[in-house]
Amino acid sequence: MVRVYLHEVTKVFGKGAKSVVALNKVELEVRSGEFMVVMGPSGHGKTTMLRIIAGLEEPTDGEVWIGDKLVASPRKRVFVPPKDRNVGMVFQNWALYPHMKVFDNIAFPLKIKRLPKHEIERRVKEIAEILGIADTLDRYPRQLSGGQQQRVAIARALVKEPQVLLMDEPFSNLDARIRVTARAFVKEIQRKLGITTILVTHDPADALTLADRIAVLRHGTIQQIGLPNEIYDRPINVFVANFIGDINLFDGSIVGKGEEAYFDGGDIKVPLPQGIARSVNTQSVILGVRPEDIVLSKEPIINNDLAYVGKGTVEISEFAGGKFNVMVRLGNAEVKVVSSTSFGLGDPVHVYFRLSKIKLFDKQTENLIYG
């Protein structure tokens, strides 16, 4: 097992006025044996980062280390080619050779290395057993399900016993039901083999279920790195909060002082915890609260952790397997709620926010200032 370290890695495509900065001084350490998920919108540098680690792209500046070996540094004129980095990569479209049987697809990187035939056969059968595709070795990719094709792609990446596994949106071609199973499978294999893994995705479900730590990338810049629950519960800014999961965001201001302070967002008014006005240096804020941190009730509730927001009307109530996705209108404001209770369309409901879960962001910088 090895660590992967990117030190101020920058990648610029093109020159002059037409140049595009894909990565901007990225600083990222992936610990030995860690499952790191890098997430961000499409076109924000995730795949470029993977390709630079794999050696398929050269950085414009900065350093890339795999273990104790410097594999890329323009300033030091170091560039180790992909074949000498011992990195396995699973592409978004899996890139299987349609004219080759599963055995030959998996064996391909070993044949390039000119390993003995008996060693190739041993390794292919061994990894196929681990991944549960031993009975497919004599088939062609077109004869396999999407989940099986994905496992073949993973097997091909792992068969050469790489130090690092790189995965580029590996679940995007799977339907929703298979995707859940595939995530669990990938996590189990990574734990079993203990291999340092970097997966890039735009799907929060991938990040929250798989990652030991998450790095959020925006416009080629790392916004935040942390444990899944840290990123979800304490997002560093509005972008991260909005990208890592559903969140209600309301523009407004802090009114009053001390115990009398409250958030005024027009139709959304929220009493704030004691002392919050003294700890926040700005009045113009964005209040954020996740749908699961909102409580709806037909009758008033007395609870010290619940702040009464107002009385609204249910506009949407959708059953989502053990829970209900509800949309409540409060004047001109819409509030998304995840509820364990069913409500009918048009039902009047009291709306409460959990005080311990609300977040305040500076309206100008959009950075987290409370929560």
C-alpha positions in Angstrom: 0.0 0.0 0.0 1.2 3.5 -0.8 0.0 7.1 -0.4 -0.6 9.4 -3.3 0.4 13.1 -2.9 -0.4 16.0 -5.2 1.5 19.1 -4.3 0.2 22.4 -5.9 -0.7 20.6 -9.1 -1.8 22.9 -11.9 -3.0 21.9 -15.3 -3.6 24.4 -18.1 -5.0 23.4 -21.5 -4.2 25.7 -24.4 -2.2 29.0 -24.4 -2.9 32.7 -24.2 -6.4 34.0 -24.2 -7.8 30.6 -25.1 -6.2 28.7 -22.2 -8.3 26.9 -19.7 -7.2 26.2 -16.1 -8.4 22.6 -15.4 -6.6 22.3 -12.0 -5.4 25.2 -9.9 -2.7 24.4 -7.3 -4.4 21.3 -6.0 -3.0 20.0 -2.7 -4.2 16.5 -1.9 -2.8 13.6 0.1 -4.5 10.2 -0.2 -3.3 8.0 2.7 -2.0 4.5 2.2 -5.0 2.1 1.9 -7.5 4.9 1.9 -10.7 5.1 -0.2 -10.7 8.8 -1.3 -13.7 10.1 -3.3 -13.2 13.3 -5.3 -16.5 14.8 -6.2 -17.6 17.8 -8.2 -19.6 18.9 -11.2 -18.8 17.7 -14.7 -16.0 19.8 -16.3 -14.4 20.9 -13.0 -11.2 18.8 -13.3 -11.9 15.5 -11.7 -11.0 13.3 -14.6 -8.0 15.5 -15.4 -6.7 14.8 -11.9 -7.0 11.1 -12.3 -5.3 11.2 -15.7 -2.4 13.2 -14.2 -2.0 10.6 -11.4 -2.1 7.8 -14.0 0.4 9.5 -16.2 -2.0 10.0 -19.1 -1.6 13.8 -18.8 1.4 15.8 -17.7 0.8 18.6 -15.1 1.7 22.1 -16.1 3.1 22.7 -12.6 3.4 21.0 -9.3 4.5 17.6 -8.2 2.8 14.1 -8.1 4.1 11.5 -5.7 3.2 7.8 -5.6 4.6 6.3 -2.5 8.1 7.7 -2.0 8.6 8.2 -5.7 8.2 11.5 -7.5 6.4 10.6 -10.8 5.8 14.0 -12.2 7.3 17.5 -11.8 7.8 19.9 -14.7 10.2 22.1 -12.8 12.4 19.1 -11.9 11.9 17.6 -15.4 10.5 14.4 -14.0 7.8 12.4 -15.8 7.4 8.7 -15.2 5.4 7.1 -18.0 2.1 5.2 -17.1 3.5 1.7 -17.6 6.1 2.4 -14.9 3.7 3.8 -12.3 1.9 0.6 -11.4 -1.5 2.2 -11.3 -4.8 0.5 -12.3 -7.6 2.6 -13.9 -11.3 1.8 -14.4 -12.8 4.1 -17.1 -16.3 5.5 -17.1 -17.3 3.4 -20.2 -15.2 0.4 -18.9 -13.4 0.2 -22.3 -13.7 -3.5 -22.8 -12.5 -5.0 -26.1 -15.6 -6.4 -27.7 -13.7 -8.9 -29.9 -11.9 -10.5 -26.9 -13.4 -12.9 -24.4 -13.5 -12.0 -20.7 -10.3 -14.0 -20.0 -8.3 -12.1 -22.7 -9.8 -8.7 -21.6 -8.5 -9.3 -18.1 -5.2 -10.8 -19.2 -4.4 -7.9 -21.6 -2.2 -5.9 -19.3 -0.3 -9.0 -18.3 0.3 -10.0 -21.9 1.7 -6.5 -22.6 4.2 -7.2 -19.7 5.1 -10.5 -21.4 4.4 -12.5 -18.3 4.7 -16.3 -18.6 1.5 -18.0 -19.8 1.0 -20.0 -16.6 1.4 -16.9 -14.4 -1.2 -15.0 -16.5 -3.7 -17.9 -16.2 -3.1 -18.1 -12.4 -3.6 -14.3 -11.9 -6.7 -14.1 -14.2 -8.5 -17.0 -12.5 -7.6 -15.7 -9.0 -8.9 -12.2 -9.6 -12.0 -13.6 -11.4 -12.8 -15.8 -8.4 -12.4 -12.8 -6.0 -14.8 -10.7 -8.2 -17.3 -13.5 -8.7 -16.9 -13.7 -12.5 -15.0 -16.9 -12.8 -17.9 -18.5 -14.8 -17.8 -15.7 -17.4 -14.2 -16.1 -18.6 -15.2 -17.8 -21.8 -17.8 -15.2 -22.8 -17.7 -12.0 -24.8 -18.5 -8.6 -23.1 -21.8 -8.4 -25.1 -22.9 -11.5 -23.4 -22.6 -10.0 -19.9 -24.8 -7.8 -17.8 -23.8 -4.2 -17.0 -22.7 -5.2 -13.5 -20.6 -8.1 -14.9 -18.9 -5.9 -17.4 -18.0 -3.5 -14.7 -16.5 -6.3 -12.7 -14.4 -7.3 -15.7 -13.1 -3.8 -16.0 -12.2 -3.8 -12.3 -10.6 -7.2 -12.7 -8.4 -5.9 -15.6 -7.3 -3.0 -13.5 -6.5 -5.2 -10.5 -4.9 -8.2 -12.2 -1.6 -6.4 -12.6 -1.5 -5.9 -8.8 -1.3 -2.1 -8.9 -0.3 0.1 -6.0 -3.1 2.5 -6.7 -6.6 2.0 -8.1 -8.2 4.9 -10.0 -11.9 4.9 -10.9 -13.6 7.4 -13.1 -17.4 7.5 -12.6 -17.5 3.7 -12.5 -21.3 3.5 -11.8 -22.7 6.0 -14.3 -23.6 3.3 -16.8 -25.5 1.2 -14.3 -29.2 1.5 -13.6 -30.2 2.7 -10.1 -30.8 -0.8 -8.6 -27.5 -2.3 -9.8 -25.7 0.8 -8.7 -26.4 0.2 -5.0 -25.1 -3.4 -5.3 -22.1 -2.2 -7.3 -21.1 0.3 -4.6 -21.3 -2.3 -1.9 -19.2 -4.6 -4.0 -16.5 -2.1 -4.8 -16.3 -1.1 -1.1 -15.9 -4.7 0.0 -13.2 -5.4 -2.6 -11.2 -2.3 -1.7 -11.4 -3.3 2.0 -10.4 -6.9 1.2 -7.4 -5.9 -0.9 -6.5 -2.8 1.1 -5.5 -1.0 -2.0 -5.2 2.8 -2.1 -8.2 3.9 -4.2 -9.3 7.2 -5.7 -12.8 7.4 -7.2 -14.2 10.5 -8.9 -17.9 11.1 -9.2 -20.6 13.8 -9.3 -23.0 11.7 -7.4 -23.2 12.4 -3.6 -24.5 8.9 -3.0 -21.2 7.5 -4.3 -19.2 9.8 -2.0 -21.3 9.3 1.2 -21.5 5.5 0.9 -17.9 4.7 -0.2 -15.5 7.3 1.0 -13.1 7.2 3.9 -12.7 10.9 3.1 -14.2 13.2 0.5 -12.5 16.0 -1.5 -14.9 18.5 -3.2 -13.5 20.1 -6.4 -14.9 23.2 -8.0 -13.4 24.9 -11.0 -10.2 22.9 -10.5 -9.8 24.0 -6.9 -10.2 21.9 -3.8 -13.0 23.4 -1.7 -13.0 21.0 1.3 -11.5 17.7 2.4 -13.0 15.7 5.2 -14.9 12.7 6.5 -18.3 12.2 4.8 -20.2 13.3 7.9 -18.0 16.4 8.3 -18.6 17.4 4.7 -22.3 16.8 5.0 -22.8 18.4 8.5 -20.3 21.2 8.3 -19.9 22.2 4.6 -17.4 25.0 4.3 -19.5 27.0 1.9 -22.8 27.1 0.0 -21.4 25.3 -3.0 -20.3 22.3 -0.9 -23.6 22.3 1.1 -25.7 22.3 -2.1 -23.5 19.8 -3.9 -23.2 17.1 -1.2 -27.0 16.7 -0.7 -30.3 18.5 -0.6 -30.5 21.7 1.4 -33.0 24.5 1.8 -31.3 27.9 1.4 -33.0 31.2 2.3 -31.6 34.7 1.8 -32.2 37.0 4.7 -30.6 38.9 7.6 -30.1 38.6 11.4 -32.4 40.9 13.3 -32.2 41.8 17.0 -29.5 41.0 19.6 -28.8 38.4 22.2 -31.7 36.1 23.1 -34.1 38.0 20.9 -32.1 37.5 17.6 -33.8 35.8 14.7 -33.3 35.2 11.0 -35.6 37.3 8.9 -36.0 35.9 5.4 -39.4 37.5 4.6 -41.8 34.6 4.8 -39.2 32.5 6.6 -38.5 33.7 10.1 -36.4 31.6 12.5 -35.6 32.3 16.1 -31.9 31.8 16.6 -29.9 30.1 19.4 -28.7 32.3 22.2 -25.4 34.1 21.5 -25.5 33.6 17.8 -25.8 37.3 17.0 -22.6 38.0 19.0 -20.7 35.2 17.2 -21.6 36.4 13.7 -20.0 39.5 12.3 -22.4 40.1 9.4 -26.1 40.7 9.3 -26.7 39.6 5.6 -26.8 35.8 5.7 -28.0 32.7 3.9 -29.7 30.2 6.2 -29.4 26.5 5.3 -31.3 23.6 6.7 -31.4 20.1 5.3 -34.9 18.5 4.5 -34.4 15.8 7.2 -33.8 18.5 9.8 -37.3 20.0 9.4 -40.3 18.7 11.4 -43.9 19.0 10.3 -46.9 18.6 12.6 -50.6 19.2 12.4 -50.5 20.2 16.1 -48.1 22.6 17.9 -44.9 21.0 19.4 -43.0 22.1 22.4 -39.3 21.1 22.1 -36.2 23.2 23.0 -34.4 22.1 19.9 -37.2 23.0 17.5 -37.6 26.6 16.2 -41.1 27.4 15.1 -41.0 28.9 11.6 -44.7 29.2 10.7 -47.8 27.5 9.4 -47.7 26.3 5.8 -49.6 24.3 3.3 -48.5 20.9 1.8 -48.1 21.2 -2.0 -46.4 17.9 -2.7 -46.2 14.7 -0.8 -44.4 11.8 -2.5 -43.8 8.3 -1.0 -40.1 7.4 -1.3 -39.8 4.0 0.4 -40.1 4.4 4.1 -40.2 8.2 4.0 -42.1 11.0 2.3 -40.6 13.8 0.3 -42.8 16.8 1.1 -42.9 20.4 -0.3 -44.5 23.0 2.0 -45.4 26.5 1.0 -44.9 29.3 3.5 -46.1 32.5 1.7 -43.8 32.8 -1.3 -41.2 30.4 0.1 -41.0 26.7 -0.6 -39.6 24.3 2.0 -38.4 20.8 1.1 -38.9 18.3 3.9 -38.1 14.6 4.4 -40.8 13.2 6.7 -41.6 9.9 8.3 -45.2 10.9 8.3 -47.6 11.1 5.4 -49.4 14.4 4.7 -52.2 15.0 2.2 -52.1 17.7 -0.4 -53.4 21.0 0.9 -52.9 20.0 4.6 -52.1 22.9 6.9 -48.9 22.1 8.9 -46.7 23.7 11.5 -43.1 24.0 10.3 -40.2 23.6 12.7 -36.4 23.8 12.0 -34.0 21.9 14.3 -31.9 24.6 15.9 -28.9 22.4 16.3 -28.8 21.7 12.6 -29.3 25.1 11.0 -26.3 26.7 9.2 -25.6 30.3 8.4 -23.5 31.4 5.5 -22.1 34.9 4.9 -24.2 36.2 2.0 -21.2 37.9 0.3 -18.6 35.2 0.5 -21.0 32.3 0.9 -18.7 30.8 3.5 -20.0 29.0 6.5 -20.1 31.3 9.6 -22.3 29.2 11.9 -23.4 25.6 12.1 
